[in-house]
């Protein structure tokens, strides 16, 4: 719960402090909407580690919020690799017993990484037997990434 609160405080800080420019149009839009604090890039490693801990926690609500926060951070800081998140995101998206909402959020977070490793995980889920809605989302993410 402590990690969730820290993550929420970071998210609130992102929403309420000064902005910096980003390179991609989506990142500029996110930066304009959320006013990224100047010190935030220096704290991304700790924020990423807190997200990893929260994702491994058993609290469904905290995990869903952490997944959404991760997606927003990936959009605001597209050059940061977020490599520590690959294993927890893979574990969630591949877990057939996990909540489908969480699995879909994890697939979206993997896609936001814009990495070969994330795309490979999405490919594995899209081609594996399992929930049709998760497979459809993963297939759509792969098609979208092929058209970029």
C-alpha positions as CSV (number, residue, x, y, z in Angstrom):
1,X,0.0,0.0,0.0
2,X,2.9,2.3,0.7
3,X,4.2,1.8,-2.8
4,X,0.8,2.6,-4.2
5,X,0.7,5.8,-2.3
6,X,4.1,6.8,-3.5
7,X,3.1,6.1,-7.1
8,X,-0.1,8.1,-6.7
9,X,1.9,11.1,-5.3
10,X,4.3,10.9,-8.3
11,X,1.3,10.8,-10.6
12,X,-0.3,13.8,-8.9
13,X,3.0,15.7,-9.1
14,X,3.1,15.0,-12.8
15,X,-0.4,16.5,-13.2
16,X,0.3,19.7,-11.2
17,X,3.7,21.1,-11.9
18,X,5.7,22.7,-14.7
19,X,6.0,21.3,-18.3
20,X,9.0,20.5,-20.5
21,X,8.9,20.0,-24.3
22,X,9.0,16.5,-25.8
23,X,9.8,15.4,-29.4
24,X,6.9,13.4,-30.6
25,X,3.4,15.1,-31.1
26,X,1.8,12.7,-28.6
27,X,4.4,13.5,-26.1
28,X,4.0,17.2,-26.6
29,X,0.2,16.8,-26.0
30,X,0.8,14.8,-22.9
31,X,3.4,17.3,-21.6
32,X,1.0,20.2,-22.2
33,X,-1.8,18.4,-20.4
34,X,0.1,17.1,-17.4
35,X,2.9,19.7,-16.8
36,X,5.9,17.5,-16.3
37,X,8.1,18.7,-13.3
38,X,11.7,19.5,-14.2
39,X,13.1,17.0,-11.6
40,X,10.9,14.1,-12.8
41,X,13.4,12.7,-15.3
42,X,16.0,12.3,-12.6
43,X,13.5,10.2,-10.5
44,X,12.3,7.9,-13.2
45,X,14.4,4.9,-12.1
46,X,12.9,5.1,-8.6
47,X,9.4,5.6,-10.0
48,X,9.9,2.6,-12.3
49,X,11.0,0.4,-9.3
50,X,8.0,1.5,-7.3
51,X,5.8,0.5,-10.2
52,X,7.4,-2.9,-10.4
53,X,6.8,-3.5,-6.7
54,X,3.1,-2.4,-7.1
55,X,2.6,-4.6,-10.1
56,X,3.9,-7.6,-8.1
57,X,1.5,-6.7,-5.2
58,X,-1.7,-8.7,-5.1
59,X,-4.1,-5.7,-4.9
60,X,-6.0,-5.6,-8.2
61,X,-7.0,-1.9,-7.9
62,X,-3.4,-0.8,-7.1
63,X,-2.1,-2.9,-10.0
64,X,-4.6,-1.4,-12.5
65,X,-3.7,2.1,-11.4
66,X,0.1,1.3,-11.6
67,X,-0.4,0.0,-15.2
68,X,-2.2,3.2,-16.2
69,X,0.5,5.3,-14.5
70,X,3.2,3.3,-16.4
71,X,1.4,4.0,-19.7
72,X,1.3,7.7,-19.0
73,X,5.0,7.8,-18.0
74,X,5.9,5.9,-21.1
75,X,4.1,8.6,-23.2
76,X,5.7,11.5,-21.3
77,X,9.2,10.0,-21.4
78,X,9.5,8.1,-24.7
79,X,13.3,7.9,-24.6
80,X,13.4,6.3,-21.2
81,X,13.7,2.5,-21.7
82,X,11.6,1.2,-18.7
83,X,13.4,-2.2,-19.0
84,X,12.6,-3.2,-15.4
85,X,8.9,-3.3,-16.3
86,X,9.2,-5.9,-19.1
87,X,9.2,-8.9,-16.8
88,X,6.2,-7.8,-14.6
89,X,4.2,-6.7,-17.7
90,X,5.0,-10.0,-19.4
91,X,3.9,-11.9,-16.4
92,X,0.6,-10.1,-16.2
93,X,-0.3,-10.2,-19.9
94,X,0.5,-13.9,-20.2
95,X,-1.3,-14.9,-17.0
96,X,-4.5,-16.7,-18.2
97,X,-5.9,-16.4,-14.7
98,X,-5.4,-12.7,-14.3
99,X,-8.2,-10.2,-14.7
100,X,-8.7,-9.4,-18.4
101,X,-8.7,-5.7,-17.8
102,X,-5.3,-6.0,-16.2
103,X,-4.0,-8.1,-19.1
104,X,-5.2,-5.6,-21.6
105,X,-3.7,-2.7,-19.7
106,X,-0.4,-4.6,-19.6
107,X,-0.5,-5.2,-23.3
108,X,-1.1,-1.5,-23.9
109,X,1.8,-0.7,-21.6
110,X,4.0,-3.1,-23.5
111,X,3.0,-1.4,-26.8
112,X,3.8,2.0,-25.3
113,X,7.4,0.8,-24.7
114,X,8.0,0.8,-28.5
115,X,10.6,-1.9,-28.0
116,X,11.3,-5.2,-29.9
117,X,11.1,-7.1,-26.6
118,X,7.6,-5.7,-25.8
119,X,6.4,-6.4,-29.4
120,X,7.7,-10.0,-29.1
121,X,5.7,-10.5,-25.9
122,X,2.6,-9.1,-27.6
123,X,3.2,-11.4,-30.6
124,X,3.4,-14.4,-28.3
125,X,0.1,-13.5,-26.6
126,X,-1.6,-12.8,-29.9
127,X,-0.7,-16.3,-31.2
128,X,-1.2,-18.3,-28.0
129,X,-4.6,-19.9,-27.1
130,X,-6.5,-18.0,-24.5
131,X,-9.0,-15.2,-24.0
132,X,-10.2,-13.9,-27.4
133,X,-10.5,-10.3,-26.3
134,X,-6.8,-10.2,-25.1
135,X,-5.7,-11.9,-28.3
136,X,-7.7,-9.5,-30.5
137,X,-6.2,-6.5,-28.7
138,X,-2.6,-7.9,-29.1
139,X,-3.2,-8.6,-32.8
140,X,-4.5,-5.1,-33.3
141,X,-1.4,-3.7,-31.5
142,X,0.8,-5.7,-33.8
143,X,-1.0,-4.5,-36.9
144,X,-0.8,-0.9,-35.8
145,X,2.9,-1.2,-35.0
146,X,3.6,-2.6,-38.5
147,X,2.0,0.4,-40.1
148,X,4.1,3.0,-38.3
